[in-house]
């Protein structure tokens, strides 16, 4: 969405997370555990772990906490095994919501997610019911206040590294990649000392839905807040276009 403030959205998200630092650290801790189990504890040989570490640092997770998480996952073969599950459904006003979770109890997580949708006047749908409305992309946001070099230089660095799109927003630059090329592009920017406000593989809506009814807005916020507080929930994607506050 050209002209939209992606950086402001990320700052808003991080400010919310700062109030519940334990939640975001729990989320990333689980991602570290899964990445280590899948590819080993050495980030040099495990691109997924490397990306999770970058995400942890962008959320101000202390280095010693990251290291402890890696060592614990590498040494504790009997630790809890988390399973990845995805739920799709509809919020008020025809909005689409996708919930990604890592859980050790699918029944508990399914019940909690269903409850969040119900309390927000929404409903869980079948697998694939809304995911076709989203594109899976690597997304890197560089804030203009943190990077004052010529944007053409940044664009060339990103495109040369394998990015597929570059756009300038009002207060940031957005770099999009395929999921497969995300790690290489992110690593190249990191090596060049380019500060990243956010760097992750995400799901981007093809179209956004605006809500004008106050009850609809109340209910979708309620759903998102309940999901945000659930430790099993890793990410929530939706196509609701929040009005600038």
N, C-alpha and C positions, 0 to 999 in steps of 0.2 A: 504494500500500500504506500505509494509514493506520497511523501509529505507527512507521513505518520511518524511519530516520535518513538522509534523502537528503543532507543536508549532510555527514554523516560519510563517506558514500560518495564525495562529490565531493572532500573533503579527502584521503581515501585515494588517490584517482586523481591528484590534483595532487601529492601527496607522491611517488608513483611517478614522475610526470613530472619532478619536480625532480631526480631521480637521472639522468634522461636528457633534460636540457633541450634538447639538440640535436635529439632526435627530435620533440618537440612543436613546436619552431620550424620544423623541416623540413615538418611536416604543415601548419602554418598558412601557411608561406611558399608552399606549393603552392596553398592555397585562395585566398590573395591574388592570385597570378598568374592563376588561372582567373577570379576575380571581375573583375579589371581587364580581361582580354581580352574578357569577355562584356559588361561594362557601362561600361568606361572608368575612368580613375584618380581621378575626383572623387567622394568618398563622399557628397557632398550630392545627387548625381544617380544614385547607384548603391547601392541599399539592401542588395544582397548584400555589397558591399565594406564597407559600414558595419557590418554584422553580424559580418563576419570580423574587422574591426578591434576590435570590442568583445570578441570571443572572444580575440584576441591579447592585449589589455590584461588580461583576467581571468586569463590564464596568465603574467602578468608579462613579456611581450615588450616590450623597450624601444621607445620611440616612434621613435627614429632607425632601428632595425632595420625597423620597420613601413614607415616612409617610404622607406627604401632599396628594400624589396621592391616597393612600389607603383611607384616610378620605374623600377626595372629592368624590371618587367612592361610598363609603358607605353612604354618606349623601345626595348626589345629585341624587335622584331617577329620576329626569327629564333630566339627562344628556344624551348626544348623545349615542345611542346604536350602537355599532360597530358589523358588520357582518363579519364572516370569509369566505373568498373566495380563491379558488386555481385555478391557470391557469397552463396549461402544453403546451409545444411546443418544437420546434426545432430551434437550432442555426445553424450557418455555420458548414459545415463539418460533419453533422450528430450528432452534440452535442445535448444533452437532457437538458432542463431547466424546473424547477418547481418554480413557484412564489406563495408564500403564503401572503395574505394581510388581513388587518382588515380595513373595510371601512364603512362610513356612506352614501356612494353613489356608488353603484355597477356599474352604467353606466359610471361614471367618471373613476373609477379604471380600468374597462375593456378596455376603450378607451386608457388610458395611457399605460397599459401593452401591448396592441396590437401594439401601436405606437413604443414602445421600441423594440419589436421583428422585426417589419418592417424595422426600421432604421438600424438594425444590420443584414439585409438580412436573417432574420429568419421568422418563422410563428407560430402562435398559433394553437394548435391541439385540439382534443377532449379530454374530461376527461378520464384519464387512458392511454393516448397514450404513455407516457414515464415513468409514476410512477412505472410501473412494473420493471423498470431497477434499482430501488433504494430500499434499506431496511430501514425501520424506526427503529432507535435505540437510546437509551440513550448513549451519548458519553461524557466521562469525560477525560480531558487532564491535566496531572500533569507534569509541567516543571522540568527537572532534576536540573536546576540551582536554583530552589526553594525548592527542596526536595532531600536531600542527604542521606536518610536512605536506608537500603538494599531493593532493588526492590522486593525480595521474600516476605518480610514483607508486602509491599504495595499490592502485588498480593493476598496474603492470606486474608488481610483485605477486599479487594474488593470482592473476590470470596465468602468469608464467609457472606458478606452482601447481596449477591444475584447477583453479576455481572456474565455475561456469557462468557466473554472473556477478556484477559489482554495481551497486547503486548508492547514490548520495541522498541521505535524509536530512532533515532540518538540523539535527545535532549529532549525527553519526554517519558512519559508512556501514553498509551491509554487504557481506561477501557470502555468496551461496555456492555450495559444492554438491556433488553427488555424495551419498553416504560413504562410498568406497574411497573417494579422494579427500574426504574431510581431514583425516589424520595427517596426511602429508602437507596439506595447505596450512593447517593450524601449526604444525611443527616448523614450517618455513617462516611464518610470521613471528613465531616465538624466537627463532634463531636470529631474526633480523631486529629483535628488540621492540617489536610493535605491540603496544599494550592492547589487550582484548578485554572489553567489558563483559563479553559473553562468547563462549565457543562451545557448541554442542550440536549433535544430530537431533533434529526436531521435526515436528510435523506442521507444515505451514498450510493454512486453509487456502483453497483456490478462490473462494469468495467469502465475504464477511456478512454477518447478519446484524442489523441494528435493531435494538429493542426500544420502544417508546413507552410501553405500558409500565407504570411504576411497580405493579405486582410482578410482572415478568422479570424486571431487573432485580427486584428483591429476591425472587426465587432462584435465579441463576447464581446470584452472589452467595446465597445460602448453600446451594449445592457445591460451589467451588470452595467455599470456606470449610465445609465439612470434609471434603476430599483432601484439602490442604493439611488438615489436622491429623489425618490418618497416617500412621507410620509405615503402613504397607504400601501406600501410594507413592510412586516415584515421580511421575509426571502426569499432568492433566493438559490436554490440548482441546481447544474449542474455537469456534468461528464467530463468537460474539464480539462485535466491535464496541469496546467500551468507549463511552464519551469522555473526552478530556475533562479532567476535574480542575 
